[in-house]
Amino acid sequence: MSYGEAVAFKQLFPAHHIPVILLSLLQAGVALRKKADNEREDRITNRLCRLLIRIPEFRDGPLDVHLQPEILSNDPDEDTPGGKIDLLVSCAKGHEVYFAIEAKRLRVCSTGGRVTYPGSYPYVQEGMMRFISGQYASQMRAGAMLGYVFDGKIDKARFSIDKSIRNKAKVLKMKPPGGLTRSTILAEMPIDETGHELVERFFTIYHVLVAVG
């Protein structure tokens, strides 16, 4: 293989690891609880990471989870990072081969139980769009969104996200008919996916919602 061919070669994150990661998020999420009515997602993600590393595939390998690592910009002349991913799962296949997970809060309530921060708009605009723009996982074909549902009402959170996705279908480059659909790789589990027709690749975002109320 010539130098030019080596540079052009892009290895994908192994697809058979993805169901394990998604199921691990659900497993760890069962024990996850918020510590305050308005707790930031970074602190919850920190605790989630501690739960994940106890799961055999992370504890013993081949998977390794990294908490909020900085990612390099695609521009070799750029001096600042391209951002921070909430959770990054690697599998010893190289620096650019990873599965990115972006976490957002959903249905944050006041002490009286009224939803003061639905969270579906930032979930789409500040979460999903980072995959669509190529800021995250620019060489990969899949990533995941993780929603922390503060009041535990996952069905309502899912409905709100689906509505926001359909409203932004064009900018999200949604595959018709758009919206959330149950995952094709884990059809029996409460995991959704969305398909996105990007310029040079098809990208799948998996959606995992966990109750932290």
N, C-alpha and C positions, 0 to 999 in steps of 0.2 A: 504494500500500500504506500503510495506517495504521500508527501507532507500535505499537499492540497486535499487529497482524499481523506486523510486523517482529520483535518480541520472540519471538513464538511460532514463527517459522520456524526450522527446524533443518536445516542442510545436512549431508549424510552424506559421509564420506570416500569418494572415488571408487573404486568396486569394481575398476576395471581396473588400479589401481595395486597391489592386494594380491598378485596372483601375482608381480609383479616384486619386491616386498619379500621374500616368502617364498623365492623362488629366490635372491635376493641373500644371505639369511641362510645358505642351504646353501652357496653359492659361497664366502663369506667364512669359513664354518666349517671348510672343508677345510684352511685354513692355520692354524687356531687350535689352540694347545696350552697346557696348564696349565704353570706354572713351578714349582709346588710341589704336593706330595701333598694339601695342605689349603688351597690358594689360594682366596680369597674370590671370589665371582662378580663383584663390582664391578670388580676388576682385569682379569678376563677380558673383561668387557663393554667396558671402556675400549679394549682392543686390538681387539675386534671392530668397534667404531665406527670406528677408524682404517682398518680394512680395507674397511668399507662405503663410506666416502667416496671410495675409489678406483674404485668401480664407476660406469660412465658415468651411469646415471640419478640417482645421488646427487652425483657430481662436477659434472655439467653441468645438473642439474635434470631434471624438475620436482620431484624428491623432495629433502627435506632431513632429516637425522637429528640428533637432539638427545640428548645424553648426560645422563641422570638429571635432567631438568628438574623443578622443583617445579610441582605443579598446584594451581590455586585450588580452594578448597572451594565446594560448591554453595550454601552458606549465605552470603549477601552480608554478614552481620554477623560472620562468623568472621574472626579475626585471624591464624590460623595456616594454613599450606598444607594441602591435602587429602592430601598425600603426595608421593613422588617416583616417577616412572616410570623404569624402567631405560633404555629406549630409546623415544623418541617420533619418529615420522615425520610430517612435515607436508608440505603441497603447495600452500601459498599460498592456502588457501581460508578462512582465518580461525583465530582462537585455539582454538575448540572443535572444529575439524575436524582430527582426527589419527588415526593408527594406533598404538596402544600395544603395546609388547612388554615382557613381564615375564620375567626370566631367573632360573633356579634351578640349583643344583648337583645332580647325580645320581650315585649309586654312587661316593662318595668312599671310597678305600681306604687302609689302613695300608701301611707300607713293605713288609709281607709279602704284600700283595695281598688281604687280607681286607676286605670291604665294612664300613666302620664307620659310614657315613652314607648310607642308601639314598636319602633325599631326596624320595621320592614323596609323603609326607604333607605337608611344607611346599609342595611343588609345587602340590598341590591346595588346601590350607587357607590358605596365605599367598600363593599366586599366583593361581590361577583365581578364588578367592573375591573378589578385589579387583575383578574384572570383574563378577561376579554381584551384589555389593553396590552397585555403581555408583560405587565410589571412583575407578575408572579408566574412561575412555571412556563416561561416563554418557549422552552424547548420540549415541553411535555404535552401529553394529550388528555390529562385528567388532573383534577384537584377536588377539594371539598370545602363546603361552607358548614360551619358548626354554629347552631343557634342555641343560646342559653335562654330558656323560656322561664322568666322570673315568676309568673303566677301559675305555672304548671299546665296551662291550657294550650297544649300542643296543637290541637285541631284548629283553634282560632288563630294561632300564630302561623300555621301552614296556609290557611286561607288568605291571610293578609299578605304573606310573601308571594303566593301565587298571583294575587291581584297586582302587586307591584311589578312582578316579572312581566306579566302580560301588558302592562302599561308601558314598559320599557323594552318590549320585544325587539324593536328595530335596532336600537343601540346595543342591545345584548346579542344581536345577530342570532336570534333564536331559530332553531330548527322547527318548522311547522309541525304540529299546531301550536307549539309554545306552551309555557306554563310548566308546573311541576308534574312529573309522572313517577310512578313507583319504579324503583331501580330494577333494571333488567338483570343485574348480577346477584341481587339479594331480594328477589320478589316477595319472599315470605316475611321480610323484616320491614319495620317502619322507616325506610330510607328512600328518599326521592332522588331524582336526577333531572338535569336539564342538558340539552344538546345545543351547541353553539357552532355555527359555520363560520370559522375565522378564515382569513385570507389564504393561509398556507396549510391549514390543518383543521380537523374537526376536534372540538374540545368538549369534554364532559365534566360537568360539575355535579358532584354528589352532595346531597343535603341531609344533614343529620341534626335533628332537634332533640334536645334533652331538657327535662324539667328540673329546675334547680330551686323551685319554691319551697 
